Amino acid sequence: MRKWAGWFPEPHADTAAMRAVLAGLWAARTFGRRVRVCVHPPEVAAVLSRQAPVQDRHVPWFVQVRALTHAYRQVEFLPAGSAEVDLVRQVCAGQGATSYTSGSLELVSR
């Protein structure tokens, strides 16, 4: 994600997660028609799945994410587990992941 979206400082973790989901969906358009997105913090996954109300500061990001989901046949927003969170921390630290498989998700370092 870092290569596609760039690096943006964000004071709120939930807003940063919304921005990352938007960038990830945009980048994944050419990879397939069904997408499963693991989101951390879990509250953001609930908002994107329409299981929780949207806060005012998230409305612009929420609207963009929901609009972009129409480019896919199926989009599923799930709370990220500890394995996904650890993987993201490794990638952000520049260590990369040699190979990681979780269900249908496979990330390989370039």
TIFIVEX-985461 format. One record per residue: residue number from 1; z, y, x of N, C-alpha, C in turn. Coordinates in steps of 0.02 Angstrom, whole numbers, plus 50000, padded with zeros to 5 digits. Example, Ala and Ser with C-alpha at 12.3 -4.5 7.8 and 13.67 -1.06 7.14 Angstrom:
REM residues 2
{node 1 {50390 49716 50660} {50390 49775 50615} {50390 49835 50660}};
{node 2 {50354 49888 50642} {50357 49947 50684} {50394 50002 50645}};
This chain:
REM residues 110
{node 1 {50000 49941 50041} {50000 50000 50000} {50000 50062 50043}};
{node 2 {50033 50059 50099} {50039 50117 50141} {49970 50142 50164}};
{node 3 {49924 50096 50178} {49857 50115 50200} {49818 50149 50144}};
{node 4 {49826 50125 50082} {49787 50151 50026} {49816 50215 49999}};
{node 5 {49880 50219 49991} {49910 50275 49955} {49936 50330 50001}};
{node 6 {49946 50316 50063} {49974 50367 50107} {50050 50368 50101}};
{node 7 {50080 50418 50131} {50153 50423 50132} {50173 50488 50099}};
{node 8 {50213 50485 50046} {50234 50544 50010} {50310 50543 50005}};
{node 9 {50344 50595 50029} {50417 50598 50019} {50433 50610 49945}};
{node 10 {50481 50574 49920} {50499 50579 49849} {50575 50573 49844}};
{node 11 {50609 50623 49815} {50683 50620 49812} {50710 50567 49763}};
{node 12 {50670 50548 49714} {50694 50499 49664} {50658 50433 49674}};
{node 13 {50695 50379 49682} {50666 50313 49693} {50623 50291 49633}};
{node 14 {50645 50307 49573} {50607 50285 49515} {50540 50321 49509}};
{node 15 {50538 50385 49526} {50474 50421 49526} {50429 50396 49581}};
{node 16 {50457 50380 49639} {50417 50351 49693} {50388 50283 49673}};
{node 17 {50427 50245 49635} {50402 50180 49611} {50344 50188 49563}};
{node 18 {50349 50238 49519} {50294 50251 49472} {50231 50271 49510}};
{node 19 {50239 50313 49560} {50181 50335 49601} {50151 50275 49637}};
{node 20 {50193 50231 49663} {50169 50172 49699} {50133 50124 49652}};
{node 21 {50158 50116 49592} {50124 50072 49543} {50055 50100 49527}};
{node 22 {50051 50166 49518} {49987 50197 49503} {49937 50186 49560}};
{node 23 {49960 50196 49621} {49917 50186 49680} {49897 50113 49687}};
{node 24 {49944 50068 49674} {49930 49997 49679} {49879 49973 49627}};
{node 25 {49886 49997 49566} {49838 49979 49514} {49769 50006 49531}};
{node 26 {49767 50066 49557} {49703 50096 49576} {49670 50055 49631}};
{node 27 {49709 50036 49681} {49682 49998 49737} {49662 49927 49717}};
{node 28 {49695 49898 49667} {49683 49829 49648} {49626 49821 49599}};
{node 29 {49592 49875 49580} {49539 49870 49531} {49485 49820 49550}};
{node 30 {49470 49813 49613} {49416 49768 49635} {49440 49697 49648}};
{node 31 {49505 49683 49641} {49532 49618 49658} {49533 49569 49600}};
{node 32 {49530 49592 49539} {49533 49547 49483} {49547 49583 49418}};
{node 33 {49547 49546 49364} {49556 49575 49297} {49626 49564 49270}};
{node 34 {49665 49521 49302} {49734 49508 49280} {49781 49527 49338}};
{node 35 {49830 49568 49322} {49874 49594 49374} {49947 49584 49354}};
{node 36 {49987 49562 49401} {50059 49557 49392} {50090 49603 49444}};
{node 37 {50127 49654 49421} {50156 49704 49466} {50232 49695 49467}};
{node 38 {50259 49683 49526} {50332 49679 49535} {50357 49748 49555}};
{node 39 {50403 49775 49515} {50424 49844 49523} {50499 49847 49540}};
{node 40 {50516 49888 49588} {50585 49901 49605} {50596 49976 49603}};
{node 41 {50642 50003 49569} {50698 49973 49533} {50677 49943 49465}};
{node 42 {50718 49897 49440} {50701 49862 49378} {50694 49908 49317}};
{node 43 {50728 49965 49318} {50723 50012 49262} {50651 50036 49253}};
{node 44 {50615 50043 49308} {50545 50066 49304} {50502 50012 49273}};
{node 45 {50515 49950 49289} {50478 49894 49258} {50489 49894 49183}};
{node 46 {50550 49908 49161} {50565 49911 49090} {50528 49968 49056}};
{node 47 {50525 50025 49089} {50489 50083 49060} {50415 50067 49055}};
{node 48 {50385 50040 49108} {50314 50025 49107} {50295 49970 49059}};
{node 49 {50343 49926 49044} {50332 49872 48996} {50348 49896 48925}};
{node 50 {50365 49958 48918} {50383 49989 48853} {50445 49958 48822}};
{node 51 {50491 49935 48865} {50554 49908 48840} {50611 49959 48845}};
{node 52 {50596 50017 48877} {50646 50070 48884} {50610 50137 48874}};
{node 53 {50647 50188 48852} {50615 50253 48842} {50595 50285 48908}};
{node 54 {50544 50327 48905} {50518 50362 48964} {50555 50428 48972}};
{node 55 {50582 50441 49032} {50614 50504 49046} {50561 50558 49054}};
{node 56 {50580 50620 49041} {50532 50676 49042} {50496 50682 49109}};
{node 57 {50532 50672 49164} {50500 50681 49230} {50450 50625 49246}};
{node 58 {50453 50570 49208} {50407 50514 49219} {50345 50515 49175}};
{node 59 {50344 50560 49126} {50289 50560 49077} {50220 50565 49111}};
{node 60 {50209 50611 49158} {50142 50615 49189} {50122 50550 49224}};
{node 61 {50168 50519 49260} {50153 50457 49295} {50144 50400 49245}};
{node 62 {50186 50397 49194} {50182 50345 49143} {50114 50346 49108}};
{node 63 {50092 50405 49088} {50028 50412 49053} {49970 50389 49098}};
{node 64 {49972 50407 49161} {49918 50386 49207} {49918 50310 49217}};
{node 65 {49978 50282 49226} {49982 50209 49236} {49958 50173 49174}};
{node 66 {49980 50194 49115} {49959 50161 49053} {49884 50168 49043}};
{node 67 {49855 50225 49060} {49783 50234 49053} {49745 50187 49100}};
{node 68 {49770 50180 49161} {49737 50138 49210} {49742 50064 49192}};
{node 69 {49794 50045 49155} {49801 49975 49135} {49743 49952 49090}};
{node 70 {49710 49999 49058} {49653 49980 49015} {49592 49957 49055}};
{node 71 {49593 49967 49120} {49539 49942 49163} {49546 49867 49176}};
{node 72 {49602 49838 49156} {49617 49768 49168} {49619 49730 49103}};
{node 73 {49609 49665 49108} {49616 49623 49049} {49689 49613 49032}};
{node 74 {49731 49603 49083} {49803 49592 49072} {49842 49623 49130}};
{node 75 {49893 49661 49113} {49938 49689 49163} {50009 49672 49142}};
{node 76 {50047 49647 49189} {50117 49628 49175} {50162 49663 49226}};
{node 77 {50211 49699 49202} {50259 49733 49245} {50325 49694 49245}};
{node 78 {50345 49671 49304} {50406 49631 49311} {50453 49664 49360}};
{node 79 {50518 49656 49351} {50565 49681 49402} {50557 49640 49466}};
{node 80 {50556 49675 49522} {50547 49641 49587} {50610 49602 49605}};
{node 81 {50600 49543 49630} {50656 49503 49654} {50673 49522 49726}};
{node 82 {50724 49491 49753} {50746 49508 49821} {50692 49492 49873}};
{node 83 {50653 49440 49862} {50600 49421 49910} {50547 49476 49913}};
{node 84 {50526 49502 49855} {50476 49556 49854} {50503 49620 49885}};
{node 85 {50566 49636 49872} {50596 49696 49901} {50600 49690 49977}};
{node 86 {50620 49633 50001} {50622 49622 50074} {50554 49627 50106}};
{node 87 {50503 49600 50072} {50435 49604 50098} {50412 49677 50104}};
{node 88 {50425 49716 50053} {50405 49787 50055} {50442 49823 50110}};
{node 89 {50505 49809 50120} {50542 49841 50174} {50514 49823 50242}};
{node 90 {50493 49761 50251} {50461 49741 50314} {50396 49778 50326}};
{node 91 {50355 49782 50274} {50291 49815 50281} {50300 49890 50295}};
{node 92 {50347 49922 50260} {50359 49993 50271} {50388 50007 50340}};
{node 93 {50424 49959 50367} {50452 49967 50434} {50400 49955 50488}};
{node 94 {50339 49935 50467} {50286 49924 50515} {50284 49855 50545}};
{node 95 {50327 49810 50521} {50329 49743 50548} {50274 49700 50518}};
{node 96 {50253 49715 50458} {50201 49675 50425} {50228 49607 50407}};
{node 97 {50190 49572 50367} {50209 49504 50348} {50151 49459 50367}};
{node 98 {50164 49408 50404} {50110 49363 50426} {50080 49327 50367}};
{node 99 {50121 49303 50322} {50096 49270 50263} {50153 49265 50213}};
{node 100 {50140 49281 50151} {50191 49278 50099} {50157 49256 50036}};
{node 101 {50183 49204 50005} {50154 49180 49943} {50208 49175 49890}};
{node 102 {50194 49203 49832} {50239 49198 49775} {50197 49191 49712}};
{node 103 {50190 49131 49688} {50148 49119 49630} {50076 49132 49648}};
{node 104 {50046 49182 49614} {49976 49197 49626} {49967 49255 49675}};
{node 105 {50022 49282 49702} {50019 49339 49747} {50018 49314 49819}};
{node 106 {49970 49336 49858} {49970 49318 49929} {49954 49381 49969}};
{node 107 {49999 49399 50013} {49990 49457 50056} {49984 49433 50128}};
{node 108 {49934 49455 50161} {49922 49435 50230} {49911 49498 50271}};
{node 109 {49942 49502 50330} {49934 49562 50371} {49863 49567 50398}};
{node 110 {49841 49628 50409} {49773 49639 50433} {49772 49653 50507}};
